[in-house]
Amino acid sequence: MLQSKTRAWVSIDRNAILHNVEEIKKLLDEDSEIMAVVKANAYGHGDTVIAKLLENKGIHTFAVSSVDEALNLRRVGVSGDILILGYTPPVHFHYLIEENLLQNFLSLDYAEKVNEFASAYGVKIRGHIKVDTGMGRLGIRYTDDEDGYEDIKAVYQLEHLAVEGIFSHFSVADELDEENLNYTSHQIELFEKVLERLKEDKIEPGKRHIQNSYGILNYKLHYDFVRPGLLILGVTSDDAIPIKSNPDFIPALSWHANISYVKTVQPESSISYGRHYIAKSERKIATVSIGYADGVPREVSNSGMEVLVHGKRCPIIGNICMDQMMVDVSGIDGVCEGDVVTLVGKDGDEQIKIDEWSRKVPTINNDMLCRISARVPRFYSRLK
């Protein structure tokens, strides 16, 4: 039986995470290592706890979005390499030195600014060069239309940078139609051309990586790192998207809240703001202590989205409020204050996956997981 922990909470199964890591390893070239992407608070799962768990199990390289996220990991004793995938403002360059961080050298101009700062202190700042092979976001452009090789080469030659790697990022590795398969294959070809030109110029590229989660699932490549994020947590961006592999992932996150009040309402009674739900018959309604300030998307109000109560599916009714929502529990015996409602996870024989919520919004699982508010406490299972 599910036990109440607080008004609303998330449970994280650490054993599932370790299981998922082993499943990822089965998909990799034997020489590839995992660079665990724990940005955005590890997609809502808790970056510091997840990173420490992985480091204790032999993963020593991490990726984050910002210097702030990197500092979070350092503060709890994560000692492995941390690559900042995004932009670090010059005012924070000193952290790259003080905390021994790896920076994304995302353009020649930017790398020169980092180099100038490092020169002033007589040190070298570590990092990887980002090559844009078609994502169109960050990185030195190297496409059929733009040859940024000389800029890439110039970054390697900056005296006060320690360029320890080079990477790119897939934009459609999750798509298996012919057009997008060709696009991803061409991204790989462009990345390989850069590596070949560096070899011709006798420049050691350092660690090479291009595979995000779907790149791991759909492509067998031979680079030094892969960058799984969601896969470590047992989910993909969209359950309906086909993949080429067949891993046995276990979702690590479940999401729960308490029932705070149960009442019976008569026909024509309205529920919640806006009176968008009007009871057509006598109904038993439970108020649940969770709302959009906790990350429950207000967009799913009156959409037919369901939660689990006593192992049975029950629809959310009326507009979702900031701190509360209402559920129709008619026909379920014994529902009372303090009972646990499952938004994501298993209860008895039933299960609701995060993908159901994503589909109702509609969005992707990455987004939906990141919406779970910081005010919702995370509880972690013991390791077996």
C-alpha positions as CSV (number, residue, x, y, z in Angstrom):
1,M,0.0,0.0,0.0
2,L,1.3,3.5,-0.9
3,Q,2.3,5.5,2.1
4,S,1.8,9.2,2.6
5,K,5.0,11.3,2.9
6,T,3.8,14.9,2.8
7,R,1.1,16.9,0.9
8,A,2.8,16.1,-2.5
9,W,6.0,14.4,-3.3
10,V,8.2,12.6,-5.9
11,S,9.8,9.3,-5.3
12,I,13.0,8.4,-7.2
13,D,14.1,4.8,-7.5
14,R,17.9,4.8,-7.4
15,N,18.1,1.1,-8.2
16,A,16.1,1.8,-11.4
17,I,18.7,4.4,-12.4
18,L,21.6,2.0,-11.9
19,H,19.7,-0.6,-13.9
20,N,19.1,1.9,-16.8
21,V,22.9,2.7,-16.9
22,E,23.6,-0.9,-17.4
23,E,21.0,-1.0,-20.2
24,I,22.7,2.0,-21.9
25,K,26.1,0.3,-21.7
26,K,24.7,-2.6,-23.7
27,L,24.0,-0.2,-26.6
28,L,27.5,1.3,-26.7
29,D,30.8,0.6,-28.4
30,E,33.1,-1.1,-25.9
31,D,35.4,2.0,-25.9
32,S,32.6,4.6,-25.4
33,E,32.1,6.1,-21.9
34,I,29.0,7.8,-20.5
35,M,28.9,11.5,-20.0
36,A,25.9,11.8,-17.8
37,V,23.7,14.8,-18.7
38,V,22.2,16.1,-15.4
39,K,21.1,19.5,-16.5
40,A,17.8,21.1,-15.4
41,N,18.1,19.4,-12.0
42,A,18.6,16.1,-13.8
43,Y,15.3,16.7,-15.6
44,G,13.5,17.2,-12.3
45,H,15.0,14.1,-10.6
46,G,17.6,15.9,-8.4
47,D,21.0,16.7,-10.0
48,T,23.2,16.4,-6.9
49,V,21.8,13.1,-5.7
50,I,21.8,11.5,-9.2
51,A,25.4,12.7,-10.0
52,K,26.7,11.4,-6.7
53,L,25.0,8.1,-7.2
54,L,26.5,7.8,-10.7
55,E,29.9,8.9,-9.6
56,N,29.9,6.3,-6.9
57,K,29.1,3.7,-9.5
58,G,32.0,4.7,-11.8
59,I,30.7,7.5,-14.0
60,H,33.2,10.4,-13.8
61,T,32.1,12.8,-16.5
62,F,29.0,15.0,-16.4
63,A,27.3,17.6,-18.5
64,V,25.2,20.5,-17.4
65,S,23.7,23.6,-19.0
66,S,25.3,26.4,-16.9
67,V,28.0,27.3,-14.5
68,D,25.4,27.5,-11.7
69,E,24.5,23.9,-12.3
70,A,28.2,22.9,-12.3
71,L,28.7,24.7,-9.0
72,N,25.8,22.7,-7.5
73,L,27.6,19.5,-8.2
74,R,30.9,20.7,-6.9
75,R,29.3,21.9,-3.6
76,V,28.2,18.3,-2.8
77,G,31.6,16.9,-3.7
78,V,31.2,15.7,-7.3
79,S,34.9,15.6,-8.3
80,G,34.6,14.3,-11.9
81,D,34.8,16.4,-15.0
82,I,31.9,18.7,-15.6
83,L,31.3,20.1,-19.1
84,I,29.2,23.2,-19.3
85,L,27.2,22.8,-22.5
86,G,25.9,26.4,-22.6
87,Y,27.2,29.9,-22.4
88,T,29.1,31.1,-19.3
89,P,29.1,34.9,-19.0
90,P,32.6,36.5,-18.7
91,V,31.9,37.6,-15.2
92,H,31.8,34.0,-14.2
93,F,35.0,32.8,-16.1
94,H,36.8,32.7,-12.8
95,Y,34.7,29.7,-11.7
96,L,36.1,27.7,-14.7
97,I,39.5,28.0,-13.1
98,E,38.6,27.8,-9.4
99,E,36.3,24.7,-9.8
100,N,38.3,23.0,-12.6
101,L,35.3,23.0,-15.1
102,L,35.2,22.3,-18.8
103,Q,33.6,25.0,-20.9
104,N,31.9,24.7,-24.3
105,F,34.1,26.8,-26.7
106,L,31.0,27.7,-28.8
107,S,32.7,30.1,-31.2
108,L,36.1,31.5,-32.1
109,D,35.1,34.9,-30.7
110,Y,34.0,33.4,-27.5
111,A,37.0,31.1,-27.1
112,E,39.3,34.2,-27.6
113,K,37.5,35.9,-24.7
114,V,38.1,32.9,-22.5
115,N,41.7,32.7,-23.7
116,E,42.3,36.4,-22.9
117,F,40.9,35.9,-19.3
118,A,43.1,32.8,-18.8
119,S,46.1,34.7,-20.1
120,A,45.6,37.4,-17.6
121,Y,45.9,34.9,-14.8
122,G,48.6,32.8,-16.4
123,V,46.5,29.6,-16.5
124,K,44.8,27.4,-19.0
125,I,41.1,26.9,-19.1
126,R,39.8,23.5,-20.1
127,G,37.0,22.8,-22.5
128,H,35.6,21.1,-25.6
129,I,34.9,22.7,-29.0
130,K,31.3,22.7,-30.2
131,V,30.8,22.1,-33.9
132,D,27.4,22.9,-35.4
133,T,26.8,20.3,-38.0
134,G,23.1,21.1,-38.5
135,M,21.5,21.7,-35.1
136,G,21.7,25.5,-35.7
137,R,22.0,26.4,-32.1
138,L,25.5,26.8,-30.6
139,G,28.8,25.9,-32.1
140,I,31.2,26.8,-35.0
141,R,29.2,26.2,-38.2
142,Y,30.5,23.4,-40.4
143,T,27.9,22.6,-43.0
144,D,27.7,22.3,-46.7
145,D,27.2,26.1,-46.9
146,E,29.6,27.2,-44.2
147,D,33.1,25.9,-43.7
148,G,34.2,26.9,-40.2
149,Y,37.2,24.6,-40.1
150,E,39.8,27.5,-39.8
151,D,37.9,28.8,-36.8
152,I,37.9,25.3,-35.2
153,K,41.6,25.0,-35.9
154,A,42.3,28.5,-34.4
155,V,40.6,27.5,-31.2
156,Y,42.9,24.6,-30.8
157,Q,45.9,26.9,-31.2
158,L,44.9,29.4,-28.5
159,E,47.7,29.3,-26.0
160,H,45.7,29.5,-22.8
161,L,43.0,27.1,-23.7
162,A,43.3,23.3,-23.0
163,V,41.1,21.9,-25.7
164,E,40.3,18.4,-24.5
165,G,37.5,17.4,-26.8
166,I,35.2,18.2,-29.7
167,F,31.5,17.5,-30.1
168,S,28.4,18.1,-32.0
169,H,24.7,17.5,-31.4
170,F,22.0,15.7,-33.4
171,S,18.7,17.5,-34.2
172,V,16.6,14.7,-35.5
173,A,18.1,11.4,-34.2
174,D,14.7,10.5,-32.9
175,E,13.2,10.4,-36.5
176,L,13.5,7.3,-38.5
177,D,12.0,8.4,-41.8
178,E,14.3,8.5,-44.8
179,E,14.7,12.2,-45.0
180,N,15.7,12.6,-41.3
181,L,17.9,9.4,-41.3
182,N,19.8,11.0,-44.2
183,Y,20.0,14.3,-42.3
184,T,21.5,12.6,-39.2
185,S,23.9,10.6,-41.4
186,H,25.1,13.8,-43.0
187,Q,25.7,15.3,-39.6
188,I,27.9,12.4,-38.8
189,E,29.7,12.8,-42.2
190,L,30.4,16.5,-41.5
191,F,31.7,15.7,-38.0
192,E,34.0,13.0,-39.5
193,K,35.3,15.5,-42.0
194,V,36.3,17.9,-39.3
195,L,38.1,15.1,-37.4
196,E,39.9,14.0,-40.6
197,R,41.1,17.6,-41.3
198,L,42.4,17.9,-37.8
199,K,44.3,14.6,-38.3
200,E,45.8,15.9,-41.5
201,D,46.9,19.0,-39.6
202,K,48.4,16.8,-36.9
203,I,46.0,18.3,-34.3
204,E,44.8,15.8,-31.6
205,P,41.0,16.4,-31.3
206,G,40.7,15.0,-27.8
207,K,37.5,13.3,-26.7
208,R,34.9,13.1,-29.4
209,H,31.1,12.9,-28.8
210,I,27.9,13.5,-30.8
211,Q,25.3,11.0,-29.5
212,N,22.4,12.3,-27.3
213,S,19.8,9.9,-26.0
214,Y,18.2,9.1,-29.3
215,G,21.6,9.0,-30.9
216,I,22.4,6.2,-28.5
217,L,19.2,4.3,-29.2
218,N,19.3,4.6,-33.0
219,Y,23.0,4.8,-34.0
220,K,26.0,2.5,-33.3
221,L,28.9,4.9,-33.4
222,H,32.5,4.7,-32.2
223,Y,33.3,7.9,-30.3
224,D,34.8,8.5,-26.8
225,F,31.6,9.7,-25.1
226,V,27.9,9.4,-25.3
227,R,25.6,11.9,-23.6
228,P,22.5,10.2,-22.2
229,G,20.1,12.3,-20.1
230,L,16.5,11.0,-20.0
231,L,17.7,7.5,-20.7
232,I,19.4,7.3,-17.4
233,L,16.1,8.1,-15.8
234,G,14.3,5.4,-17.7
235,V,12.3,7.4,-20.2
236,T,12.5,8.8,-23.7
237,S,11.0,12.1,-25.0
238,D,7.9,10.4,-26.5
239,D,6.8,6.8,-25.9
240,A,5.1,6.6,-29.3
241,I,8.3,7.3,-31.3
242,P,9.8,4.0,-32.6
243,I,13.5,3.3,-31.9
244,K,15.9,0.8,-33.5
245,S,17.0,-0.8,-30.2
246,N,15.0,-2.6,-27.5
247,P,16.4,-1.6,-24.0
248,D,14.7,-2.6,-20.8
249,F,14.4,0.8,-19.2
250,I,12.6,1.4,-15.8
251,P,11.2,4.8,-15.1
252,A,12.8,6.1,-12.0
253,L,10.2,8.7,-11.0
254,S,6.8,8.4,-9.4
255,W,4.7,11.4,-8.3
256,H,2.1,11.4,-5.6
257,A,-0.1,13.7,-3.5
258,N,-2.6,13.4,-0.6
259,I,-6.3,13.6,-0.6
260,S,-7.2,16.5,1.7
261,Y,-11.1,16.4,1.6
262,V,-13.8,14.1,0.3
263,K,-17.4,15.3,-0.3
264,T,-20.6,14.3,-2.1
265,V,-22.1,16.9,-4.5
266,Q,-25.5,17.0,-6.0
267,P,-26.5,17.4,-9.6
268,E,-25.8,20.8,-11.1
269,S,-23.1,21.5,-8.6
270,S,-20.1,23.3,-10.1
271,I,-16.4,22.5,-9.2
272,S,-13.5,24.9,-9.2
273,Y,-12.8,28.2,-10.9
274,G,-14.8,29.2,-13.9
275,R,-17.5,26.6,-13.3
276,H,-16.3,24.6,-16.3
277,Y,-17.4,21.3,-14.6
278,I,-21.0,20.9,-13.7
279,A,-22.1,17.6,-12.1
280,K,-24.7,15.8,-14.1
281,S,-25.5,13.4,-11.2
282,E,-24.6,12.9,-7.6
283,R,-20.8,12.6,-7.5
284,K,-18.1,11.9,-4.9
285,I,-15.3,14.4,-5.3
286,A,-11.9,14.3,-3.7
287,T,-9.7,17.4,-3.3
288,V,-6.1,16.6,-3.8
289,S,-3.3,18.6,-2.3
290,I,-1.3,19.4,-5.5
291,G,-1.7,22.0,-8.2
292,Y,0.0,24.0,-11.0
293,A,2.5,25.6,-8.6
294,D,3.7,22.0,-8.0
295,G,4.0,21.4,-11.8
296,V,0.6,19.9,-12.6
297,P,-0.1,21.5,-16.0
298,R,-3.2,23.6,-15.9
299,E,-3.6,22.9,-19.6
300,V,-5.0,19.4,-18.7
301,S,-8.0,20.7,-16.8
302,N,-11.2,19.1,-17.9
303,S,-9.3,17.1,-20.5
304,G,-10.1,13.6,-19.3
305,M,-6.6,13.2,-17.7
306,E,-6.7,10.6,-15.0
307,V,-4.9,9.8,-11.8
308,L,-4.8,6.6,-9.6
309,V,-6.8,6.3,-6.3
310,H,-6.9,2.9,-4.6
311,G,-5.5,1.4,-7.8
312,K,-8.3,2.7,-10.0
313,R,-8.2,5.4,-12.7
314,C,-10.2,8.6,-11.7
315,P,-10.6,11.7,-13.9
316,I,-9.4,15.2,-12.9
317,I,-12.4,17.5,-13.0
318,G,-12.7,21.3,-13.0
319,N,-9.9,23.7,-13.4
320,I,-6.6,22.8,-11.7
321,C,-5.8,25.4,-9.1
322,M,-2.4,26.7,-7.8
323,D,-2.2,24.3,-4.9
324,Q,-5.1,21.9,-5.3
325,M,-7.1,19.9,-7.9
326,M,-10.3,17.8,-7.8
327,V,-10.8,14.2,-8.8
328,D,-14.0,12.3,-9.3
329,V,-13.8,9.2,-7.1
330,S,-17.4,8.1,-7.4
331,G,-17.8,4.4,-7.2
332,I,-14.6,3.8,-5.2
333,D,-15.3,2.7,-1.6
334,G,-13.5,3.9,1.4
335,V,-11.8,7.0,-0.1
336,C,-10.9,9.4,2.7
337,E,-8.6,12.2,3.8
338,G,-4.9,11.2,3.8
339,D,-5.3,8.6,1.0
340,V,-2.5,8.7,-1.6
341,V,-3.2,9.8,-5.2
342,T,-0.7,8.7,-7.9
343,L,-0.1,11.1,-10.7
344,V,2.8,9.1,-12.2
345,G,3.7,5.6,-11.3
346,K,2.0,2.3,-10.3
347,D,-0.8,1.6,-7.9
348,G,-2.0,-2.0,-7.9
349,D,-2.4,-3.3,-11.4
350,E,-2.6,0.2,-12.9
351,Q,0.1,2.5,-14.1
352,I,0.2,6.1,-15.4
353,K,3.4,7.1,-17.2
354,I,4.7,10.6,-17.6
355,D,4.0,10.2,-21.3
356,E,0.2,10.4,-20.6
357,W,0.6,13.8,-19.1
358,S,2.9,15.0,-21.9
359,R,0.3,13.8,-24.5
360,K,-2.5,15.8,-22.9
361,V,-0.6,19.1,-22.7
362,P,0.7,18.4,-25.4
363,T,4.5,18.4,-25.0
364,I,7.4,16.0,-24.7
365,N,8.5,14.1,-21.6
366,N,11.6,16.3,-21.1
367,D,9.4,19.3,-20.6
368,M,6.8,17.6,-18.4
369,L,9.4,16.2,-16.0
370,C,11.1,19.6,-15.8
371,R,7.8,21.2,-14.8
372,I,7.7,19.4,-11.5
373,S,8.3,22.2,-9.1
374,A,11.2,22.5,-6.7
375,R,8.7,22.9,-3.9
376,V,7.8,19.2,-4.4
377,P,10.2,17.2,-2.2
378,R,12.1,14.3,-3.7
379,F,12.5,11.1,-1.8
380,Y,15.1,8.5,-2.8
381,S,14.9,4.7,-2.4
382,R,17.6,2.8,-0.6
383,L,20.1,1.0,-2.7
384,K,19.8,-2.8,-2.8
